[in-house]
Amino acid sequence: MNSFDLNAYLSSKRQQINAALDSMFLHTSRKLVKAMKHSLMAGGKRLRPILCLAAAETVGGNSQDAIQASCAIEMIHTYSLIHDDLPAMDDDELRRGQPTCHAIFDEATAILAGDALLTMAFEVLSLMDSSREGQAMDLIHVVHTLAVAAGYQGMIEGQMQDIAAEGESLSLKDLEKMHALKTGSLIEASVTTGAILGRGTAFQVQQLNIYAKNIGLAFQVTDDILNIEGDPMIMGKNVGSDQIRLKSTYPSVLGMDQSKQFAKKLVSNALKALENFDTKAHSLRAIANYIIDRKK
C-alpha cells in the first residue's frame, strides 16, 4: 500500500473549504446569516466537498477549479441536515457536537436558514468562471447533476421514503434503494462534479461513478452501525435514534457482523473501480477505507 497521509490531506482540504465558505458570506449580525453559519461552520467531516476536490485531482485536473462547487455541495448538504433535524423530521437536538439550528434559534429560522443555504449553493455555482472553452457546458452539467441529486429524484425522495418506512420492515433491496437516494445521491454527485470540472474523460467519469455509488452505500451502512455502536462524544450527535424510531437499518436487516462485511465488500468494489487510475487516485482510495474505519 502507498504511504499516502490521509489525515494531512483531509486537514488541508478542510482548511481550504472552510476558508472559502467563510469568505462567501457578508459580514453581518443578521439572525438569518447567524443561523446559516451556525450550521455550516460547525465543523463536520466535509466529506462531500473533499470528494469533489479529490475527484478533480484524480482525473488530472486542478482542485482549485472545483473549490466553489465543493462549497456549494457543502451548502446543499448542510441545508439537508438542518431540515432533517427539525421536529417534523428526525427531531434531533445535537449535530456536529453542537445544538441543532432550530434548538439554538427557532423552527422558522431553521427552515429559512436551510432554504437560504440551498439557494445560495446555486448562486455560488452561477458565479463560477465559464470563460474556458467548453467550461460553460461543464457548469450546466454540474448544475443539473447537483439539482437532480438534491431534488425529488434524489435526496428529498430518499428522505420521504425514510419517513414513510418508520415502523416498517424493509427488504435489503428496498433499503438499498432508499439510501442510494437519501445518502448516496449527493455523494455520487460530489464525485461526478469534481470529475467534470477536472475535465475527466467519459470513461474516467463512468469509473468514478461506480466508485461513488459503492462508497455512498458503504457510508450509510457505517452510519447505521455507528448509530448502535458509536460514541456520542466522538460522533457529536446522539446514538440509538434509529432503534427508537423503529427504522429499518442494515444491522436490523442483516445483523451487525454481516453489515460490517457488506460495508467492506462495497469498499472493495469501489477500489476495483479505481484500478485504471494512477497515484493521483490515492486520495480517493484512502477515503474509501476511511469511510468504514471512521468513528463519526
Wavefront OBJ file of the C-alpha trace (Angstrom):
o trace
v 0.000 0.000 0.000
v 1.149 3.565 -0.589
v 2.255 5.935 2.167
v -0.474 8.474 1.437
v -1.147 10.607 4.535
v -4.931 10.827 4.606
v -5.143 12.812 7.845
v -2.891 15.533 6.454
v -4.831 15.533 3.184
v -8.231 15.813 4.900
v -6.977 18.553 7.220
v -5.545 20.573 4.328
v -8.704 20.276 2.240
v -10.959 21.143 5.192
v -8.964 24.312 5.780
v -9.303 25.305 2.113
v -13.039 24.602 2.103
v -13.698 26.357 5.413
v -11.778 29.464 4.319
v -13.661 29.554 1.016
v -17.038 29.093 2.747
v -16.343 31.834 5.265
v -15.335 34.260 2.507
v -18.677 33.825 0.750
v -20.740 35.446 3.498
v -21.406 39.108 4.066
v -20.153 40.277 7.464
v -23.453 40.914 9.200
v -25.123 40.198 12.503
v -28.474 39.367 10.935
v -30.224 36.449 12.607
v -30.673 34.536 9.350
v -26.963 34.674 8.478
v -26.045 33.686 12.030
v -28.303 30.650 11.734
v -26.851 29.693 8.360
v -23.271 29.995 9.607
v -24.077 28.223 12.895
v -24.790 25.029 10.978
v -22.455 25.491 8.017
v -19.343 26.409 10.018
v -19.919 23.995 12.914
v -17.235 21.638 11.649
v -18.178 18.305 10.193
v -16.154 15.919 8.064
v -16.545 17.949 4.834
v -16.528 14.559 3.115
v -18.638 15.540 0.112
v -16.704 18.679 -0.864
v -13.407 16.847 -0.277
v -14.581 14.063 -2.591
v -15.303 16.715 -5.202
v -11.779 18.129 -4.955
v -10.188 14.666 -4.858
v -12.108 13.565 -7.967
v -10.907 16.636 -9.861
v -7.312 15.774 -8.943
v -7.789 12.097 -9.769
v -8.661 12.839 -13.412
v -5.669 15.174 -13.706
v -7.408 18.475 -13.053
v -6.717 21.313 -10.637
v -8.745 21.082 -7.431
v -8.925 24.897 -7.281
v -11.176 24.789 -10.338
v -13.671 22.867 -8.199
v -13.419 24.778 -4.910
v -16.556 26.866 -5.473
v -18.541 23.821 -6.499
v -17.287 21.980 -3.424
v -18.579 24.829 -1.242
v -21.954 24.679 -2.999
v -22.099 20.951 -2.266
v -21.443 21.555 1.437
v -24.203 24.180 1.493
v -26.646 21.685 -0.015
v -25.577 19.019 2.467
v -25.884 21.380 5.452
v -29.323 22.567 4.346
v -30.454 18.940 4.313
v -29.101 18.385 7.845
v -30.882 21.479 9.197
v -34.184 20.264 7.775
v -33.621 16.620 8.772
v -33.073 17.715 12.395
v -36.396 19.590 12.604
v -39.112 18.323 14.976
v -41.283 17.395 11.982
v -38.467 15.177 10.662
v -35.934 13.442 12.934
v -36.351 15.863 15.872
v -32.666 15.914 16.831
v -31.148 18.340 19.317
v -27.472 17.714 18.577
v -25.491 17.938 15.330
v -21.717 18.163 14.782
v -21.256 18.400 18.548
v -23.466 21.482 18.862
v -27.157 22.179 19.400
v -29.083 21.941 16.150
v -30.152 25.073 14.301
v -33.772 25.018 15.479
v -32.636 24.370 19.069
v -30.404 27.464 19.088
v -32.717 29.728 17.116
v -36.270 28.531 16.368
v -38.034 26.289 13.864
v -38.988 29.057 11.441
v -35.454 30.438 11.369
v -34.013 26.952 10.865
v -36.329 26.313 7.923
v -35.379 29.623 6.335
v -31.677 29.073 7.016
v -31.887 25.735 5.210
v -33.776 27.307 2.316
v -31.203 30.095 2.118
v -28.256 27.675 2.021
v -29.858 25.648 -0.767
v -30.449 28.708 -2.922
v -27.034 30.152 -2.049
v -25.429 26.960 -3.359
v -26.757 27.643 -6.839
v -25.841 31.330 -6.543
v -22.250 30.230 -5.892
v -22.336 27.822 -8.851
v -23.623 30.579 -11.133
v -20.592 32.742 -10.277
v -18.031 30.157 -11.398
v -15.697 31.065 -14.250
v -17.000 29.831 -17.612
v -14.500 31.557 -19.905
v -12.522 28.471 -20.893
v -13.613 26.569 -23.993
v -16.296 24.044 -23.084
v -16.439 25.255 -19.479
v -19.933 26.746 -19.758
v -21.359 23.374 -20.801
v -19.440 21.688 -17.989
v -21.021 24.087 -15.480
v -24.503 23.417 -16.853
v -23.792 19.692 -16.484
v -22.679 20.266 -12.877
v -25.757 22.348 -12.010
v -28.023 19.686 -13.488
v -26.180 16.887 -11.661
v -26.439 18.609 -8.279
v -30.054 19.722 -8.776
v -31.158 16.179 -9.594
v -29.169 14.711 -6.687
v -30.653 17.193 -4.198
v -34.197 17.149 -5.535
v -37.278 14.997 -5.820
v -35.433 12.336 -7.802
v -32.652 12.126 -5.237
v -32.062 13.209 -1.661
v -35.549 14.543 -0.934
v -37.242 11.411 -2.257
v -34.887 9.353 -0.097
v -35.909 11.349 2.970
v -39.595 10.855 2.101
v -39.047 7.104 1.827
v -37.156 7.109 5.132
v -40.043 8.841 6.912
v -42.626 6.529 5.337
v -40.596 3.460 6.336
v -40.561 4.187 10.078
v -42.094 1.219 11.844
v -41.926 -0.864 8.656
v -39.627 -3.813 7.952
v -37.874 -3.110 4.667
v -36.181 -5.700 2.491
v -32.475 -5.289 1.797
v -33.297 -4.265 -1.778
v -35.706 -1.518 -0.654
v -33.249 -0.339 1.998
v -30.513 -0.007 -0.629
v -32.844 1.911 -2.968
v -33.804 4.336 -0.202
v -30.237 5.065 0.857
v -28.969 5.302 -2.709
v -31.302 8.313 -2.876
v -31.045 9.769 0.622
v -27.299 9.458 1.173
v -25.736 8.121 -1.997
v -27.111 10.631 -4.492
v -25.209 13.665 -3.164
v -22.026 11.662 -2.566
v -22.178 10.403 -6.146
v -22.908 13.899 -7.450
v -19.934 15.275 -5.484
v -17.541 12.869 -7.186
v -19.140 13.404 -10.598
v -18.909 17.183 -10.205
v -15.202 17.009 -9.424
v -14.559 14.693 -12.368
v -16.417 17.018 -14.744
v -14.634 20.153 -13.536
v -11.312 18.320 -13.701
v -12.063 17.643 -17.382
v -12.137 13.879 -16.963
v -12.830 11.575 -19.902
v -16.169 9.783 -20.280
v -14.519 6.547 -19.120
v -12.981 8.236 -16.075
v -16.320 9.754 -15.091
v -18.023 6.379 -15.537
v -15.498 4.589 -13.306
v -15.696 7.305 -10.662
v -19.484 6.976 -10.674
v -19.092 3.276 -9.864
v -16.660 4.207 -7.092
v -19.083 6.801 -5.710
v -22.129 4.508 -5.751
v -20.255 1.977 -3.655
v -18.766 4.375 -1.123
v -22.125 6.172 -0.818
v -23.774 2.950 0.255
v -20.813 1.985 2.454
v -21.113 5.365 4.166
v -24.738 4.696 5.075
v -24.051 1.131 6.253
v -21.328 2.518 8.536
v -23.664 5.272 9.774
v -26.211 2.612 10.725
v -23.531 0.668 12.588
v -22.317 3.789 14.401
v -25.893 4.617 15.410
v -25.695 1.478 17.542
v -22.019 1.139 18.459
v -20.773 4.722 18.149
v -19.627 7.009 20.952
v -21.834 10.127 21.055
v -18.941 12.163 22.477
v -16.850 11.355 19.397
v -19.703 11.500 16.909
v -21.104 14.817 18.087
v -24.672 13.535 17.856
v -26.975 11.150 19.647
v -26.876 7.390 19.068
v -29.657 4.820 19.274
v -32.173 7.035 17.472
v -32.766 4.531 14.656
v -33.936 1.885 17.120
v -36.153 4.357 18.985
v -37.871 5.352 15.711
v -38.147 1.710 14.610
v -36.209 2.375 11.429
v -35.025 -0.383 9.148
v -31.234 -0.311 9.106
v -28.534 -2.597 7.767
v -27.869 -4.114 11.212
v -31.608 -4.725 11.717
v -31.920 -6.393 8.310
v -28.553 -8.163 8.000
v -27.265 -8.299 11.557
v -24.193 -6.450 12.812
v -21.473 -8.829 11.568
v -22.952 -9.154 8.086
v -23.406 -5.379 7.890
v -19.703 -4.877 8.568
v -18.812 -7.469 5.916
v -21.190 -5.809 3.461
v -19.517 -2.423 4.026
v -16.094 -3.995 3.368
v -17.382 -5.576 0.150
v -18.686 -2.203 -1.048
v -15.313 -0.569 -0.385
v -13.617 -3.406 -2.267
v -15.925 -2.714 -5.228
v -15.076 0.979 -5.035
v -11.336 0.317 -5.034
v -11.697 -2.013 -8.014
v -13.282 0.847 -9.980
v -10.068 2.839 -9.435
v -7.729 0.174 -10.801
v -7.126 2.078 -14.055
v -6.131 5.280 -12.249
v -2.595 6.180 -11.191
v -1.203 7.644 -7.975
v -3.441 10.720 -8.315
v -6.301 8.473 -7.110
v -4.564 7.674 -3.810
v -6.781 10.220 -2.033
v -9.971 8.504 -3.220
v -8.562 5.084 -2.309
v -7.726 6.262 1.193
v -11.122 7.936 1.614
v -12.883 4.686 0.667
v -11.148 2.873 3.523
v -11.686 5.803 5.880
v -15.435 5.634 5.326
v -15.760 2.273 7.060
v -12.975 2.834 9.615
v -14.260 6.201 10.886
v -15.655 6.686 14.380
v -18.011 9.534 13.493
l 1 2 3 4 5 6 7 8 9 10 11 12 13 14 15 16 17 18 19 20 21 22 23 24 25 26 27 28 29 30 31 32 33 34 35 36 37 38 39 40 41 42 43 44 45 46 47 48 49 50 51 52 53 54 55 56 57 58 59 60 61 62 63 64 65 66 67 68 69 70 71 72 73 74 75 76 77 78 79 80 81 82 83 84 85 86 87 88 89 90 91 92 93 94 95 96 97 98 99 100 101 102 103 104 105 106 107 108 109 110 111 112 113 114 115 116 117 118 119 120 121 122 123 124 125 126 127 128 129 130 131 132 133 134 135 136 137 138 139 140 141 142 143 144 145 146 147 148 149 150 151 152 153 154 155 156 157 158 159 160 161 162 163 164 165 166 167 168 169 170 171 172 173 174 175 176 177 178 179 180 181 182 183 184 185 186 187 188 189 190 191 192 193 194 195 196 197 198 199 200 201 202 203 204 205 206 207 208 209 210 211 212 213 214 215 216 217 218 219 220 221 222 223 224 225 226 227 228 229 230 231 232 233 234 235 236 237 238 239 240 241 242 243 244 245 246 247 248 249 250 251 252 253 254 255 256 257 258 259 260 261 262 263 264 265 266 267 268 269 270 271 272 273 274 275 276 277 278 279 280 281 282 283 284 285 286 287 288 289 290 291 292 293 294 295 296
